[in-house]
Amino acid sequence: MSDKKIKNIFVQGKIEPAFIADSIAKHSSKTGIGGHSIFMGQVRKDEIGGKKVAAIEYTTYEPLALEKMHEIREAIFEKYPLSCMHVYHSLGTIEAGEICLFVFTSSAHRKPAIDACSEMVERLKAELPVWGKEIFEDTTHQWKENI
């Protein structure tokens, strides 16, 4: 494990579009970057058993999740020649249509940025201990499967 500081990726509530736009705008001064890749995860209004999902409530045990995120982040930086990478994941109740995950990778060239972004999203879904409780319009709920 490196000496790098563990970054807190968690935000309470939805990820605001203005925050995403500002994150992108801040990179215009980094002229060595030639490609960015962005993934935004949005809560879907799935229909399950005749009921529609109104929101997802995300929870985690932050110390464990942040340590795991640090491991994933270090592995991605080791594998790809990235200039930077930003990851934000919502906690709390996020309504259908709102953004709950924002991954933003940058590199001198497009392919590493795209590949790193894709791998980060897949690893987060598979490895990060974040749980989602799907809350239906009738206020009943079920625990979400990460697929």
Protein Blocks (a to p, Z undefined) as FASTA:
>chain_A
ZZbdcddfbdehjddfklmmmmmmmmmmmmmbcbdcddddddddddeehiacfbdcdddd
fklmmmmmmmmmmmmmmmpccfbdcddddedjddehiafbdcddddfbfklmmmmmmmmm
mmmmmmmccddddddfkopacddddZZ
